[in-house]
């Protein structure tokens, strides 16, 4: 692999519901011995990462993947002609399937990716989590997928309140009565469409694991953390790395069984009896991935090495008791900069 790399990164929405883009970029900036040029790709002209000049060298707006692969490919071809991209890091769940489809075309252009297979991506969907748990011997809270509002009352007969109402890609709300379930159902449907997932709420402490699989059944990295502060959107605003062998063993077992390829995040809750329930499996690095980097495991850098066919030794250790605490920062930009990305699609 050459010393100078141009890497395109999406997920630059570093807001109260942050994307993984900026943490991934920080990880690549920490990659010793590499000269990395970062190209930001954005679906929204107000994504804060567009204007973080110390992290992003140049930014481009791109069309939403929902608009079809043809428009996205045309835009990526245009960007590649200018920037000569070596690797691309898509960081949103909603775009991953599209990038998996176009990955062979990107590779022909000289752009590498390191993504899950379509089967891996599909089987860990929220609406298939119960099947996933049965297949891999994992504890999963009762979950029922509903495709219409008329199906809600019958589905709720299987639950006790509170119930978690989830979208197929993002968003989760805790409902304490039928009225709240309906309200959250309509709110999520308007934003992400159907189906909607109803899941039994589990009382306990929340844990997450960020991991990297090599696609052959080997776990290259895995770092667990406990959420210390959670926002009203359920996002960790502070967390601490912990010594929890069961979480590491569970991650190794899962990656060994399904030969996961790429980054992933396990979201879990440990109840009062010590049972660990998996509540979500995200098919990419999470927004807190930089905590793992700061703890000794630079998984984003390792993913690029794997994509280039390099042998990567598994990380053996990580710092325990290291915390991250997020903060807000008013990033001042000029109107001309905003006009430039809005009208020309480049900054």
N, C-alpha and C positions, 0 to 999 in steps of 0.2 A: 504494500500500500504506500502511495506517495505521501510525503510529509505535509503537503498543502492540499487541503480538502475544501470543497464548497458544499455546504450542507443546507438544504432547505427545510424549514421547520414551520409547522402550523400550530394552532392552539395558543395564540398570543393574547387571549382575553384574560389578562391578569387582574381580575376584578374580585368581588366577594365570592364568586363561584369560579375560581381560577382554572384556566386550562394548563396543561403540562408544558406548553411551549417554552416559556421563559425558564423554568427550572431545567429543562432539557438543554437549553442553550447555555445556561450557567455551567452545567456539567461538561459540555464540550469545550467551553472556555478554560476549564480546569484540566483538560487533557494535556498532560505534559509531553513535550516533544512534537506537538502537532500545531500547525498553523491553520486555523479554521476560519473560513469566511462564511458568515451566517446570512442566509437569504430568508427573510420572513415572508410567509404566504398567508394571506388573510381573507376572510369572507365578510368582514365588517370593517369599514373605514375608521371606526373608533376603537378598535382593539388597541389597548395601551402599548403592547409590544411593538407596534409599528413605529412608535416614536421614542423607543429606548435606544438611542444612538450608541451607547456604550456596549450594548449587547448585540444589536442587529445592524449589519453593515448596509443592507439594502432590502426594501420591502416591495412586494407586489400584491395587488388584489387579484383574487381568482374567483371564478363563478362557483356557486354552491354545487356540490356533487349531485344534489337532487335534480339539477337541470340537465343531467345526462353526462356520460363520459366524454362525448365528442367535444363539447365546449371546454371542458376541463383539460383535456389532452391538448387541444389547440393552444390554450393559454400556457400550459407547462412547456410545450415545444418552443413557444416564443421566449419564455424566460430562460430555458436551457440554452438557446442559441446565444443569448447574451452572457449568461453567468457560467455555463458549463458545469452544471450541478453533478456532483458525484454521488450524493445520497440524499434521500428525502425522508423526513420524520413526520408522518401524519399523526396527529395527537388527539383527534376528536373521534369518539365512537361512531358518530353519524357519517364520517367520511371514510372510515377504515374499509368498509366493504367495497366501495368504489376503487380505492387505491389497491386493494387486493386483486380486483379484476384487471386493472390496467398495469399491474406490476410487470408482466412479461413485456409489454410495449415499452415501459420505462427502461427496463434493462437493455432492450435493443438500442435505446438512445444513449446508454451509458450511465443511467441513473439507477442506483441500487436501492433496495428497500430490505427490511427485515421484519416481516409481518406474519401473523398467524395464518394458517390455512383457512379456507372457507368453512371446512367442517369444524375446526376448532372454534372459529368465531361464532358459528351458528349454535353449537350445542351448549355454549355457556350463557346464552341470552337469558335475561331475567325471567321471561315467560317459559323457559325450559329448565329452570334451576332445579326443580324437584327431580326431574329425570336425570339431570347431571349429578345430583347428590347420590341418587340410587346407583348410578353407573360406577361412580368412583368411591363409594363408601364414605360419603361426607354427610354430616348432619346439616339439614336445611330446614328453615321454618316452613310451615305449611304455606304454599303459594298457589293461587288460582288465577288464571288469565281470563279476562272478560273482554269480549269483542264488541259489546253494545251495552248501553246504560240499562236496558231491560234485563240483562243477565245479572245485575248487581245484587238484587234482593236474595235470589236463590244462592248465589255464591257466599253471601254473608252469613248464611245459616251454618256454615262450617267454621266460623270464627267467633272469638270473643274480643270485645273491644279492649284496648285500642287496636286498630288495623292500619297497616302502612299501605298507602296508595302510591304506586310507582308508574312512571312512564317507561316506555320500551328502551329509550336511550338515556334520559336524564330525569331528574326531579323525583322527590319522594316526600310525602307528607303523612303525618300521623293523624288519623281520624278517630274521634272519640264517640261519634254517633253517625247515623245514616245521613243526616243533612250534610255533615262535613265530607263524607265519602262522595256524595253526589257533587259537591262543590269542587273537590280536588279532581274528581274524574273529568269534569268539563274543563277545568283549568289545564290539566295535562294534555287532554285530547286536542285542545285548541293549539297547543304548542308543538306536540310531538306525534299526534295522531294515535291510532289504535294499534295493538291492543293495550289495555291497562292491566297492571298486575296488582292483585290484592294479596298482601302477605301478613301473616301473624306477627304482631309486634313481640319482640323478645326483650325482656328487661335484663340489663347487664352492662358490663363495660365493653366499649367498642375498641376493636383492634384492626390494624391493617398490615398487610405484607406486600412489599414491592419485590418483584422477582424478574429474572431473565432466564428463559429457556433457550437452548441451542437448536431445538428442532429435532434432536436425536434422543431426547429423554434425559438429558443432563441439565441440572440446575447450575447456571453460571453464577448467579447471585441471588440472595434473599435476605431482606432486612425487615424485621417486624417493628411496629411501633404501636403505642397506646395513645389514643386521642386524649388530649388534656383540656382542650377547649373546642367546643363545637358550635358553629353558627346556626342560625334558625333554618338554614338550608341543609343542615346536616353535614356540613363540610368541616374538616379539621382545620382550626385556626392556630392550633398549637399541638405538638405531639412529641413523644419521647421514645427513643429506641429502647427496647427491653430485651431481657434474657428470657426467652420463652421457647424452649426446645420443641414443644408440641407444634407451634406454628411453623417452625422450620421443617419439621418432619412432615407435616401435612403438605407443605408446598413441594417438597422433594417428591413425595408420593404422587401428587397430582401431575407434576411435570413429567415424571417418569412414566406414568400411565398413559397420558395423552400426547406426549412428545411435543409439548407446547413450544412454539417458535416465536420469539420476540419478548417484549415486555408485558407484564401483567400486574394486576393488583387484586389481592383478595381482601374483601371486607367482611369482618367477622364480629360476632358478639359472644361473649362468654357469660353464661347465666350464673345464677347463684349456686348451682350444683357443679359448676366447672365445665359444663358442656360447651364446646365451641361450635357455633352455628355459622355457616357461610351464608351471608345475605346478598352478596353480589360478587361477580368476577368481572373485572374490567380488562379489556383486551389490549391494554397499552400502559405505558408508565403513568403514574398518577401525578397530580400537581405537587405532591410533597417529595418527589423523587430526589430532590437535591439533598434531603436529609440523609438518604442512603449514601450519596456521593461524599458528603461531609463526614460520614461515619466510616469511610474507607472503601466503598464499593461504587465505582463509576460505571454503572450499568449502561447508560446511553453510549458511552465510548466503546464499551465491550460489544454492544449490538452492532455498531458499525464495523468493528473488527471481524465479527462473525459473518457479516454480509459480504465482506471481501475475502472470505475463505480462510482467514487466519485462525491458527489454533489459539484458543483463549482458555487459560487456566481458571478454574472456578475460584471465586473469592472464598476464603476460608473463615475470615473473621470480620467483625464490624465493631465499632465503638458502642458500648452500652451506656445509656444514661445521657445521650446527647439529645438536645431539644431543638425544635424549630418553633419560632413564634412569628406569625405573619404580621405585616403592618401595612397601612395605606400610605401612599405617597402621591402628592399632587405633582404630576409631571407636566410642566408648562411647555406648550408647543405654539407655534405661530399659525395664524390663519392661512398663510401661504403654504405651509406644510400640509395642512388638512386639505386645502384645495388641490394640491398636487396629487395626493393619493386618491382623492375623490374624482378628479377629472382625467388624470393621466393613468391612474392605476399603478403608479410607481412612486417610491420615495427613497 
